[in-house]
Amino acid sequence: MKKSLVLVAALMAAGVVQAAGTLDKIKSSGTITLGVRESSGALGYTLGDGKYVGFHTEMAERISADLRKKLGLSSLTVKLQPVTSQNRIPLVENGTVDLECGSTTNNAARQKQVAFAVTTYVEEVRIAVKASSGITSIAQLNGKNVATTTGTTSVQLLRKHEKANGVDFKEVFGKDHADSFLLLESGRADAFVMDGQILAGNIAKAKNPKDFRIVGEVLNVEPIACMLRKDDAEFKTAVDDSIKGLIKTGDLAKLYDKWFMKPIPPAGTPVGLPLSEATKAAWANPNDKPAEEYAKK
Amino acid sequence: MADWDWQVFCRNTIDGEVMPRCFGDGGDITYLDWILSAWGWTASVSLLALAVAMLFGCLMGILRTTPSRGLVLLGDAWTELFRNIPVLVQVFLWYFVVPELVPALKQIPSFLLVVLGLGFFTSARVSEQVKAGIQSLPRGQRMAGQALGLTLAQTYRHVLLPMALRIVIPPLTSESMGIVKNSSVAFSVSVAELTMFARQAQEETSRGIEIYLAVTALYFITSILVYRVARLLEQRMRIPGTIGAGK
């Protein structure tokens, strides 16, 4: 008898957890867990000692503050859980992380597993070259050494570009962005193809930032957005409303200015990447369209 | 386990379409084509580096047992230099630093630099084992050779090395298997081997578990093959009744 009562109670408890949305979970536990990145450029990075900063990291903290007000909680504990490209989706799906704001591209494949808040940053894949090289467009890279980083979508992008335009790059791969930039700096590569903010960040940190230039056409556009659990409309609306509020009050623009235009820790150098037209457009019409919709244009 | 998708290997690397025959055609490749080519790179780097390691390792190991102080110093210096620097750092030195000093080296493909880097690193370990093998022989062997009127080179060729090299086959087997696994450092200087394949393909396909399992299996198979070959060699070379001849 006793055993079955415990069982029933357990089943009910499980049922409650199942049915409860993220908002209820935050309200009842008084905690929200944010997924943060350790090395995603100015979007989200660590200063060591468990400190996480960056444009999207700070934005997530602002969203948490809005959620606290909305839920009428006197205090809300914000836990930061570092995530990687490999584990971020499983951790959001299984409930370890409630909201992940880092450098996750919103695309159709991922929308099958998770949901995305409205796009807050639009990444443009660009080309960095040495200023002295005279290269100004991707067409001039035929037969040249082109560096990019292993484990990024840019590798596939170059492959597709070669196939579509019948050109041939000699690809060289760095194991991380710093390596790829070294390939460009040391002359082993004539160009470095990567997300614009990563290029800008690496150039800012170079010995002579003036020696490098970001040139040419935008090779690809990817909407970056906060990731949350699928089928939780209530939570998504709350997060979206908070972001829309930040856009309306101009706070998001201030945050952008703080992380992309002003000197940032630890080196105290600015990234120096002005707000792009694509990001402006995303803020003017908040939406959660996947990357595929952007590619159609 | 239920949601494993091994079909990921039949996907085209351009648009992710599943190819009917699992292999690409007309210049397109599938992830299966790619992993096989990556396996080829891993095998090539490993085998060539192994050749370099054995050549230089045996040479340096022998030098360290000769009566000439100069030669011993050379062998010792070589061994200490290459075994006291981490292999990844060595590969980076060959790739980024040395070409700054000798610009002509920039023309050398990164594949050859990795073969040399990994080969030299392992040669230091081989040298240590060859030296130990030679020193494990009773001193009388060397003296007997000399007493017979053999030159130093002849003593090594006909008396010492045939014994010593047989003794060190088992530890050298470990080194050979180690080189297969260490060859993964090649990905850091843009050689399209298995580790690079794993990192890139799992990003493109979001099928990390399947990709890493397949890559693990290929590393395992390669190492086991090396082990079997070395074992065969050991059995074929065995001289009954001598030291190290085993069961």
Interface residues (C-beta under 8 A of the other chain):
Chain A: S85 Q86 I89 A109 T150 G151 T152 T153 V155 Q156 R159 K160 K163 E171 V172 F173 G174 K175 D179 L182 L183 S186 G187 R188
Chain B: T13 I14 D15 G27 D28 F96 P99 E100 K106 S110 F187 S188 S190 A192 M196 R199 Q200 Q202 E203 E204 S206 G208
